[in-house]
Amino acid sequence: MPNYDYIIIGAGASGLLLADALGRDDFFSNKSILLLDKDIKNSNDRTWCFWENRPGEFDTILHKTWPEIYFAGKALKLATNISPYQYKMLRGIDFYESYLEKIKGYSNITFTQEKVNSILEIEHEVRVNTEESSYTAKKVFNSIFDYKKLFNQTKYPILQQHFLGWFVKTEKPVFNAEQATFMDFSIPQKGNTRFMYVLPFSEKEALVEYTLFSENTLDKEEYENAIKSYLKDKLAIAEYTITEVEQGNIPMTCFDFSTANSNRILNIGIAGGWAKPSTGYTFYNSTKKVRKLIYHLKSNKPLSKFSKKTRFWYYDLLLLDILKKDNSLGQSIFEAMFTKRKPQLILKFLDEKTTFWEELQLIWACPKIPFIKALFARLF
């Protein structure tokens, strides 16, 4: 049975970021590392978006950047430059190709295409069983996510960020290629938090996505009808071609994912709670988590001690408590923030880089009664 120092399960964003971080750090040059994934990672199965206020490590493989964003609610229509930030988009296929090529250059890392069936911790090692073989390791980093553990508890609310997007190509120039629609709440809410998300790549090409923050997903036809209606009624687009389709689901919860970790097994990515609970943004959050994990490993600390809660976790929890109780309040909360505060401050807050005083300013801009009720419910 082949034995490794580390096994990384999943060659998605978190798995590849971790594998690359280990491979290029001389501290781990004597560690043998196995990367496992059921797929060969040669398709564009997803896109990731994030914002940065400076040049970043992914700039050479970005698909598009936008200097402006657009936000719309019931009363607000805001088109604004977000300098010094830029909104950035990275396609899955470009990320996979770049990082798998990097990993080929690390002699101590092996990438194997196999589906993992089980993970078993025994005495002083962890056994990973795949459909083809079995492997052992001193430490395992697992990115396989299962909703079941979330639904088996009631302490923390569980919402889902679920979406379906069409990559469309139009006959006539209709899009502003310099402006990304961050959230457009001017569509029917139907008792939920629903918005359109538009990323134009040119005047004739864009990703148009229907997104919800809610408990339950929809039938595919309902997402499609919403996009059709938006293209026709809001964007006045009559003729278009759908070139690709993107669909996804991200958990929105403050559930303590660290309870599933041990001294030898650490869940990473969405499986480790690396998605920001209030927004679902995962990719950029994972880059920060990986940096902290590398430091943690160098310090020789148990994996069970890696995760810790911050005050931003409590802010996210209050928002999710509110949306769980009344899912229609999302539009009014986000619209209040964008009406009363600068988008740069909102992005800084969502990036968890604000000071406590800045956070109080943002919270004070929101409808106060729902937050006060949610706070008292958690305290008492």
Disulfide bonds with the S-S distance in Angstrom:
none
